[in-house]
């Protein structure tokens, strides 16, 4: 079966998009893994199938290992760029359904895209992440999916993220967890790296960036409304948190090329 997929990225968090409004294309875990493999496939952090549900668009997102994901802040912006650029959706403010609920986006013909990510919440209790013989402490943050946000004096302390960090207490995350390492920069901005469950280290993570913004605010004793500029390896993102702890993520989303594949 030959289909067309579109390769795109948001701050180098990259995805394969498949336009399937009638939800007719079946993608099993092995197909996803083959497509996302950087050795034997196209290479991507995940696959987004664009489906129509009633009057709304639905983001059917899978991690590169084939597992389902609730939400992806970078991926949903890339999907929104696709819908507007390909004429399936007018520019302006519109909603996309996800497994973490309905998300509203603001999309212009060009430039950055903003998405309201919903509430970000701290779950009680401190957590500890261990990697390469080092331990770091931080917070358990919920952005519709789980995040362990920990703090380092320098990213040099983290080392390789080829393997998933060990996070304690382990029973907090029965389905795995995204782990963000955060460094406070001298100019008041933040630097981060992330190991995403189901994908490994990625150049950026939208939900992770929102988790980092809340974690940094807690660490510094700041209360919303507030705004953080966050630098991931793939680029710059801005997170605004309002007085009700709703996070808005703003950043670029680019479509690179269409690729015909035989699945």
C-alpha positions as CSV (number, residue, x, y, z in Angstrom):
1,X,0.0,0.0,0.0
2,X,1.6,3.3,-1.1
3,X,0.8,6.5,0.8
4,X,2.3,10.0,1.0
5,X,3.8,11.1,4.3
6,X,5.0,14.6,5.1
7,X,8.2,15.1,7.1
8,X,8.2,18.2,9.4
9,X,9.6,19.4,12.7
10,X,9.1,21.9,15.5
11,X,12.5,22.9,17.0
12,X,13.9,19.8,15.4
13,X,11.5,17.5,17.2
14,X,10.6,15.7,14.0
15,X,7.5,13.8,12.8
16,X,6.0,12.0,9.9
17,X,2.4,13.2,9.1
18,X,-0.1,11.0,7.3
19,X,-3.3,12.7,6.2
20,X,-6.1,10.1,6.7
21,X,-9.3,12.0,7.5
22,X,-11.5,8.9,7.1
23,X,-9.1,6.8,9.4
24,X,-8.7,4.1,6.8
25,X,-4.9,3.5,7.1
26,X,-3.9,0.9,9.7
27,X,-0.5,1.4,11.2
28,X,0.8,-1.3,13.6
29,X,3.7,-0.9,15.9
30,X,6.2,-2.5,13.6
31,X,5.3,-0.2,10.7
32,X,5.8,2.8,13.0
33,X,9.1,1.5,14.2
34,X,10.3,1.0,10.7
35,X,9.2,4.4,9.5
36,X,10.8,6.2,12.4
37,X,14.1,4.2,12.4
38,X,17.0,6.5,11.4
39,X,18.9,3.5,10.2
40,X,16.4,1.7,8.0
41,X,13.5,4.1,7.6
42,X,12.9,7.8,7.1
43,X,13.7,8.7,10.6
44,X,11.5,10.6,13.1
45,X,10.5,11.0,16.7
46,X,7.0,9.9,16.0
47,X,4.1,9.5,13.5
48,X,1.0,11.7,13.5
49,X,-2.0,10.4,11.6
50,X,-4.4,13.3,10.9
51,X,-8.0,12.1,11.3
52,X,-11.4,13.7,11.1
53,X,-13.8,13.1,14.0
54,X,-17.1,14.8,13.3
55,X,-16.4,18.5,12.8
56,X,-13.0,18.4,14.4
57,X,-9.5,17.2,13.6
58,X,-7.9,14.5,15.8
59,X,-4.2,14.0,16.3
60,X,-3.5,10.2,16.4
61,X,0.0,10.3,17.6
62,X,2.4,7.4,18.1
63,X,5.9,7.5,19.6
64,X,8.8,6.1,17.5
65,X,8.6,2.8,19.3
66,X,4.9,2.4,18.2
67,X,3.4,3.2,21.6
68,X,0.4,5.6,21.9
69,X,1.0,9.1,23.3
70,X,-1.5,11.4,24.9
71,X,-0.2,14.7,23.5
72,X,2.8,16.3,21.8
73,X,3.2,20.1,21.9
74,X,5.6,20.3,19.1
75,X,3.7,17.7,17.0
76,X,0.4,19.4,17.3
77,X,1.9,22.7,16.0
78,X,3.4,20.9,13.0
79,X,0.0,19.3,12.4
80,X,-1.6,22.7,12.5
81,X,0.9,24.1,10.1
82,X,0.1,21.2,7.7
83,X,-3.7,21.8,7.9
84,X,-3.4,25.5,7.2
85,X,-0.6,25.2,4.5
86,X,-2.5,22.5,2.6
87,X,-5.8,24.3,2.7
88,X,-7.7,21.9,5.0
89,X,-8.1,24.5,7.7
90,X,-8.3,28.3,7.7
91,X,-5.8,30.4,9.6
92,X,-6.7,31.9,13.0
93,X,-7.8,30.1,16.1
94,X,-9.1,26.5,15.9
95,X,-9.1,23.3,18.0
96,X,-7.5,19.9,17.5
97,X,-8.5,16.9,19.5
98,X,-5.9,14.8,21.3
99,X,-5.9,11.9,23.7
100,X,-5.3,14.5,26.4
101,X,-8.3,16.5,25.3
102,X,-9.1,19.4,23.0
103,X,-6.3,21.9,22.4
104,X,-6.8,25.4,20.9
105,X,-4.1,26.8,18.5
106,X,-3.4,30.2,17.0
107,X,-2.0,29.9,13.5
108,X,-1.1,32.6,11.1
109,X,-0.1,32.0,7.4
110,X,3.6,32.3,8.5
111,X,5.6,32.5,11.6
112,X,5.3,30.9,15.1
113,X,2.3,28.9,16.2
114,X,0.8,29.0,19.7
115,X,-1.1,26.2,21.4
116,X,-2.9,26.3,24.7
117,X,-1.7,23.2,26.4
118,X,-4.2,23.3,29.3
119,X,-3.3,23.2,32.9
120,X,0.1,22.2,34.2
121,X,0.1,20.7,37.6
122,X,2.6,19.6,40.2
123,X,2.0,16.2,41.8
124,X,3.0,16.1,45.4
125,X,6.4,14.8,46.4
126,X,9.9,15.2,45.3
127,X,11.4,12.9,42.7
128,X,15.0,11.8,41.9
129,X,16.4,11.0,38.5
130,X,19.7,9.0,38.1
131,X,21.8,8.9,35.0
132,X,25.5,8.1,34.4
133,X,26.2,7.8,38.1
134,X,24.7,11.2,39.0
135,X,21.5,12.0,40.9
136,X,19.3,15.1,40.4
137,X,16.2,16.1,42.3
138,X,13.1,17.9,41.1
139,X,9.4,17.7,40.6
140,X,6.7,15.4,39.3
141,X,4.7,17.5,36.7
142,X,1.5,16.6,34.8
143,X,0.9,18.2,31.4
144,X,-1.7,15.6,30.3
145,X,1.3,13.2,30.2
146,X,3.9,12.6,33.0
147,X,7.1,14.5,33.4
148,X,10.0,14.4,35.9
149,X,11.7,17.8,35.8
150,X,15.1,17.8,37.5
151,X,17.7,20.6,37.9
152,X,21.4,20.6,37.2
153,X,24.2,23.2,37.7
154,X,25.5,22.4,34.2
155,X,24.3,20.2,31.3
156,X,27.9,18.8,31.4
157,X,26.8,16.8,34.5
158,X,24.1,14.9,32.5
159,X,26.2,13.1,29.9
160,X,24.7,10.7,27.4
161,X,20.9,10.1,27.4
162,X,21.1,7.0,25.2
163,X,19.5,5.1,28.0
164,X,16.4,6.1,30.0
165,X,17.2,7.7,33.3
166,X,16.1,5.9,36.4
167,X,13.4,7.9,38.2
168,X,12.3,7.3,41.8
169,X,9.8,6.7,43.2
170,X,9.2,4.2,40.4
171,X,5.6,3.5,41.3
172,X,4.7,7.1,40.3
173,X,5.2,6.2,36.6
174,X,3.7,2.8,35.7
175,X,3.7,3.7,32.0
176,X,7.0,5.4,31.9
177,X,7.9,9.1,32.2
178,X,9.5,11.9,30.2
179,X,12.5,13.3,32.0
180,X,13.7,16.9,31.6
181,X,17.1,18.2,32.8
182,X,17.1,22.0,33.4
183,X,19.8,24.5,33.8
184,X,19.2,28.1,34.8
185,X,21.0,30.5,32.5
186,X,22.6,33.8,33.7
187,X,20.1,35.9,31.7
188,X,17.1,34.4,33.5
189,X,16.3,32.0,30.7
190,X,16.4,28.2,30.8
191,X,18.3,25.4,29.0
192,X,16.9,21.9,28.8
193,X,17.5,18.4,27.5
194,X,14.9,15.7,27.5
195,X,14.6,11.9,27.3
196,X,11.1,11.1,26.1
197,X,9.5,7.8,26.9
198,X,9.1,5.7,23.8
199,X,11.5,7.9,21.8
200,X,14.7,8.4,23.7
201,X,16.5,11.8,23.7
202,X,14.9,14.3,21.3
203,X,16.0,17.7,20.2
204,X,12.9,19.3,21.9
205,X,9.6,18.4,23.6
206,X,6.6,20.6,23.7
207,X,4.8,19.2,26.8
208,X,8.2,18.9,28.4
209,X,8.9,22.5,27.9
210,X,5.7,23.4,29.7
211,X,6.6,21.1,32.5
212,X,10.0,22.8,32.7
213,X,8.4,26.2,32.9
214,X,6.3,25.1,35.9
215,X,9.1,23.3,37.6
216,X,11.5,26.3,37.2
217,X,8.8,28.6,38.7
218,X,8.4,26.3,41.7
219,X,12.1,26.1,42.1
220,X,12.5,29.9,42.1
221,X,9.3,30.5,44.2
222,X,7.6,32.4,41.4
223,X,3.8,32.4,41.0
224,X,2.0,33.0,37.7
225,X,1.2,34.8,35.5
226,X,4.8,34.4,34.2
227,X,6.8,33.6,31.1
228,X,9.9,31.6,30.4
229,X,12.2,31.5,27.4
230,X,13.5,27.9,27.1
231,X,16.4,26.7,24.9
232,X,16.2,23.1,23.8
233,X,18.9,21.6,21.6
234,X,16.6,22.1,18.6
235,X,15.7,25.7,19.2
236,X,14.0,28.4,21.3
237,X,10.4,28.1,22.7
238,X,8.4,30.4,24.9
239,X,6.0,29.2,27.6
240,X,3.4,31.5,29.2
241,X,1.5,30.3,32.3
242,X,-1.5,32.3,33.4
243,X,-3.1,32.7,36.9
244,X,-5.1,29.5,36.4
245,X,-1.9,27.5,35.5
246,X,-2.9,27.2,31.9
247,X,0.2,27.0,29.7
248,X,0.6,28.4,26.2
249,X,3.5,27.1,24.1
250,X,4.8,29.3,21.2
251,X,7.4,28.3,18.7
252,X,8.1,27.4,15.0
253,X,6.7,24.6,13.0
254,X,8.0,23.7,9.6
255,X,7.1,21.3,6.8
256,X,10.1,20.0,5.0
257,X,9.1,17.6,2.2
258,X,6.6,15.0,1.1
259,X,7.7,11.4,0.8
260,X,5.9,8.5,-0.9
261,X,6.2,5.3,1.0
262,X,5.1,1.7,0.7
263,X,3.9,0.4,4.1
